[in-house]
Structures are given as C-alpha cells and as structure tokens.
Amino acid sequence: MTQVSPSYYGKSVYSLACGIADFLGVRRDCLSKIDINGKRIVLVVLDGAGCNILKYAGILDKFQAECVTTVFPSSTSTVITTLFTATTPGEHGVLGYNNYVKVLGSVVNPLRFSTPYSPGRDSLKDYVEFSRVFPSVKSYLTEISKDKKTAEVVPLGIEQTEFTLATHGRTSVTRTYLNVWDAYQEASRVLSEDYDFVYLYV
C-alpha cells in the first residue's frame, strides 16, 4: 500500500470545494480549483468510502469518476469543513476529531460541539457560540446570491446541530432521512426539483 498525501495544488477535496464555491458565485483565494461546468452540482459524500472501495465496487468506472485526494487530517469534521468553507484545515482550524481550543482551555469535538467527556451533542452551545470557538469556519453557502437554490439531504438528528449550521446548514431546503433507502428516496425527490446545488451526506 502506498502513502497518499493531500495535494492542495492538484485535485483534492479542497480544490473541489473551491470549484463549488466558484460555481455558486463565491470567490475564494484558493491554491487550486477544479473547474465545474453544467447547470447544477450534486455533491454526494459517502463518509468512510475511500477511492479504493469505490474502485473495487466498480462505481468509478460506471460513473466515469476519478479520485481526488482528501485533506489532512482526513476526519469527517475536517473534510466537511473544508468542503463548505473552501479553505484548508490550517486556515479554518478544524484539525481533526478532537481539537484543543485555547479560548476554552479545553479539548472540543467539532462535530458534536462538546468536550469528549460530555454526553450528547452541542453541550457547549449554552456557554459559547460555535463561531467563537472556531472563528475561521465561514461557509460559502452564506455568501451565495438569493437566486441560487440549494438543498441538502442529511441524516435525521444532525440537521440543526451547531456544526451543521456553521458548515452546510444554510441551504434553502433541508431534507432528512432515517436509513439508506430513505436517503435514496429523499435525494430522488430533491433531484427532481430545480436546485443549483444539492448535497447528500450518507
């Protein structure tokens, strides 16, 4: 097995994010950008399904897709933040599953917006805003023009979390699902409508 490093100057999750932001009319000062043409974008994130798994399953050949590198660290919180800010992890500051946050003097899990020893989600929101803990997380979805229609399809229970609201929760429409079949049904409904950008997280 060969080691693959993030390629911020090539095709990566970061350059894809920069391309999506540009497609939606938001300018970012990016190191690289994947140019995106067409009428709309459908971004499907299959969490944990790397390129090797998709190659083995024959999915890449079926859809004429290609692999891009991820970011480092390649944890869900870092990747999702990069995808919706079009900035590198060093710029947005979400550096993995747990982050030491100087302003709190504590370790914080960005996805749960809680300390590692706190039960449940968003245990910090009554004490401090997400934007104060992670001030560089600025979603390009908050900057798109009103004429752009956006939608997301996400698991039930994460649609109103602090992390979601800070990254991708500012879409025009949010649909939720309970299982993979439900996700397929909701995504099909959304795709039958006229959205400029659709995000599906599975």
N, C-alpha and C positions, 0 to 999 in steps of 0.2 A: 504494500500500500504506500503510495506516495503522499507526501505532505502538500497540501494546497494552502497557499496564503491568500489573504484578501488582495484584490487588485483594484485599488481605488482609481487608478488611471486607465483601467480596462473595463471589461464588462463585469459588473458586480451588482449586488443589491443596492449599493449606494448610487451607482450611475443609473440604474433603473429608476430609483426614486427621483433623481434629478430630471430624468426624461419625463416621468409622470407629472412632476410639478410644472415643467415647461409646457407640456401638452395642455394642462389646465390653466395656463396663462400666468403662472407664478414664477418669477425669476429668482434663481439661487446662484450664488457664485460657486460653481462646482468644479472639481478637478477633472471630471469627465461626465459625459451624459450619453445615454442611449437614446437616439432619435426615435420617436414614436409617431407613426403615421396612422391615419384612419379616422373614423368618426367617433369611436369611443374606446375606452380601456376597460378591460375586465382583469383585475388583479386577484389571482387565486393563490392563497398561501396555505400550503399543506404542511402544517407545523411538524417538524421532525422528519419529513420525507426529503432526504437529500437527493442529489443528482444520480448517484449510483442506484438507489432504489427505483427511481423513475426510469432509468435506462433498463434495468433488469425487468421491469414490468412492461416495457415496450411503449411507454407513454410518450417519451421524447420523439420517437420515430413517427408515431401516429399523428402527433400534432405539429410536426416539423419544428420542434422546440430545440433550444440549445441551453447549455448550462452556463450559469454565471457564478462567480464566487460570492461568498457571504461576507460578513464583516467580522471583526474580532472585538470582543468575544462573540461567539455565534449563538448566544442565548436568545430566547424568544423576545424578551424585553428590549434587548439591544437592536435586534433585527427589525422589529415592528417600529421602534422609534426612528431608526434610520429610514425605513420605507416612507414614513409620513412626515419627516422633517426635511429630508433631502440634505442631511448633514451627516458627517462621520461620527462614530462613537466619541472620539476625542472632542468633537465640537458640541454635541448635545449632552454629554455627560452621563448617559445611562450605560454603565460599563459592566453589565452582567446581571446575573440572577439577584445578587445582593450587592449593595453599594454602601461604602462608608460615606455619610453625608455630614460634612463639617458643621453646617449650620445647626444640626440637631445633636451632633456629637454621638451619633448612633449609626448602626447599620440598618439600611432600609431595603426592602424588596420592592422594586418599582411596580411590577405587575400587580401586586397585592396592595401597594402603598401602605405597608405595615412593617413593623420590625419583625425579624424572623421568629421571635418567640410569641408574637401576638396571634390569637386565633382570628380567622376570618379576613375579610378584605376591608381596605380603607379605614383601618383603625386610627390612622393619623389625621384624617380629614377634619376632625373636630378641633384639632390643635394647630394645624398648619396647612396652608394651601400647597397643592402639588407644584404649582409654578414657583413657589418659594424654595422648595426642596430641589427641584430640577428646573432652574430658570431658563436654560437654553433649549428646552423642549418646546419648539414653536412649530406647530403643524401648518403645512402649506394649505390644508383644507380651509383654514380660517381666512385665507387671503384670496381665494378664488372669487370671481365675479358672480353676482347673483343669478346670471343667466345660465350658469353651469349647473346641471342637475347631477347629484351624486347619491349613491346608495351603498349601504353595507349590509352584509348578512353575516351575523356573528352568533356564537353560542349564547343561549339564554343565560342570563346572570352576569355577563360581562359588559352589557351594553351601556350601563350607566356608571361604571367604575371610574375612579379618578384617572387611572392610566388610559383607559379608552377615551375619555373625554379630552384628555390632553393630546392624544395622538391621532386617532381616526374617528372620534365620536362626533365630529362636526359635519357629518354628511347630511344631505337633505332628508334622507329617509334611512331608518334603521329597521331591519327585519331580524328576528331571532329564530333559532331552531333548537330542537332537543336532541336530535341524533343525525347521522349522516343522511339518511333518507329524507328527513325533514329539511336538512340543509339543501339537498338537491331540489326539492320542491320549491322552497323559498327563493333559491337562486334562479330557477326557471321562471318564476313569476316576475322577479325583478328584471331579468334579461329580456322579457317580452315587452318591457316598457322602454321609454326613450331616455336613458340616463347616459351622461357623458363619461362617467366613471363609476364602476361597480367594484366593490371589494368584498371578497368571500374568504373568510378565515375558517379553516377546518383543522 
